[in-house]
Amino acid sequence: MKRLAITTVLSFIILFAFGQTDVMVIEKNDGSTLKLNVNGIKRATFTTEVIEVPISLNSNRTLVVKLTGDGASDANVKYAGESGARSGNNFTFEDAASNGVIAVTGSGLISQNVPISFGERSTMVIEIEVVKASTNIVSQTVAEAGTDVKNDEGNQLNTGVTATLNLATNGSITDYSYTGFARDYSLVVYTQAVAPITSVAVSQSVGRAPYTVDCQPSGVMFNPAAHIELFIPGISDIGDWAIDFRYGNNDERALYKEVEDGDVLKADVPHFSAWNVFVSAVCTNISESTEVIATGPLVSGENNVTYSERCGFRSNERGVLNTYLKLLFGSTYTQVSKSAVINAESTGTYTIVQKSFEMTFRAGNKIFQAVVYGKPYCDVLY
């Protein structure tokens, strides 16, 4: 809230010093100073004070779920048990619950459940890749004879990642619970969405799993370990020490892991399950700027205003780091239409502004940037 503060004490001082028979004129020089003339002679200059107080926008919570992938049209989304408004492959939930689970389901799809909490945010956008179950099934006999087990072509196109298992190269089954019957093998790569981070600070290290490799049948064990190779665009730029290959969200790591030139990650796993490609990056610098996203007149009382809130991130990165940033900040750049109520004390003008933050990260050998957006706030001038 901006107000021009001119006190009534000024009038008292003028009358007392110069008397009522003098001709006094107060001229406004600019937005912050006043000039006092008495009988045409400059007597004093007064400095005014501009007070700026941001006010909160009374806006309802909005959740936008953006589906990607060739299975998006077959998927359904619910949040906190409720259905949202669907437009194409986007689902919008107005007046959303402050806490809940995003559930993505559909025939022939791998179900995903993403718990979120709004906290102080009024808008959240999450991009979720819809994953189809694998169509590339290889029997145990064929696999042990040396045929590669791979994620199917549709999965490769969606993720940009190619996963290959070759049991003839390495890996002998020792899982006794499966003894007596043959098994079918398959690999599916996908990104398990998570709630976007609430804040990032300089020197803070943040880890995320851009890709999950779902190895089936889950639980089958190998001795020696099974050898998996992943082609992941951009991973060689990061290098070996900022990359992990972990079992789920546990501390168990692959028995062997190496990142090679040509964007190849090699790993040996002792059993099948969901294994995560884990990337860790450190924020090294943050600079901020402010953008006006809406302005207009106010009347005394309640004012309904609309604006477009900036969400997600902008970056030139592709491949693994683009996916990493998507997990960190929810989605690629998106504008969300919002409405809010401003309670004005009198007529005036409002300006809705939103800060943007250019963040620099380092993951292993790779330095990269992203622009992200803060929560909008409003200035009022009466």
Phi, psi and omega in degrees: 000127180248131178223143174274115188262102176239118187274156178287346178299332181302316180298318180298317181294321181296312183293321182291323186278328189240348180079159186280349181279345179281153176266116185245134179230129175254120180248136177271116180281315179204199184284356186226356180228151175236142179245131180257121175249132176239118184052038177081002181250130178295123181252325185198158173235130182247139177261127176268167182239130176259120182255124180246122179230112177297141176245152182283146174269125178280084185240140178286158179288135178233128174244128175242124177250118180257120180263138175233171180098159185287354176260006186299320183292340181266359187264155173236147183233134170231150175231127182052036177081000183251151176270149178251178177278126183260134173225105187065239178252020177251139178240127181245131179242109177269153184053043185292150176296149182293333177222148178174186180238130172275122181246121178249119184224166177166155180296129179078009181250156172277119183292145177228137176235122185238105176285136179223161174218128182289324186061232179274356181284148174251351180222137177217134176237127179232129179260125184236127177276123179276131187243127174274148175297151186294141173256358181258091183253129181240128181289160181299317182298315180292320181296317181289343177278354174117002178284134179295142168257122183228157167291146187289170187297321178299319178293322177296319180293319181295316187264336187079005185248136174247124180249134183226131175240132176229107184286339178288331178290316182194138174124113175239134185285131177230016183277103188285342179291344179258004185300135174107348176212152184281161181234157174256143184247145176204156176230136174226133178251135177205170177252118178276109183296151175223165177295138179297151181292150182275330180199157176225136180243156176300137182078000178280133176262130182231127179251142176215160180251092182300330183222140171246132176254108181272107184259121181240146007279134181297136177101341179295138186247155184227141173208107004293170186295154177280142184258124179240138174238135182237126170268115185231108182304128176092354187286332179292331178296330180283316182094183192280321194283344178262009182241136173233158172234106191241153174281111179054224177258020182268175180274355181292125181250161176301149181294331177215138179210135180207137173259126182246162173303150183091014177061045180244129172251124178250139181208149173247127183241139182278346180204165177267143175179205175267115179251136186252133168278115189249127180244135177241132180225152179246133175282123184254341181198147176222127171237149186233155174215169184235139181233133174280124182250349176193148175206155180175178182279158177235148169247162179296132180106209183280136178232122176271121182236156177235153179198166178250114181275136177275132181224165177079213184215159170243137178197154176270359183288150175231175175066223190297322183284329173297319178293320176303312181296324179297320177292325183288316188244010170097310184197169168291169187308130181215141172255133182242126178289128182231155171231151182209165178246127174248121177269107185262141178285333179200186176293152181175204177225153177240151174224119178262125183236158179218131179277145171241149184233120174270115184251138176250132181237159170229123174239106183060240181272356189256128172254131183213161184236158173208145174255126180235172191232141179269184181282133180294151171219173190231137170252138180238134178242117179262000000 
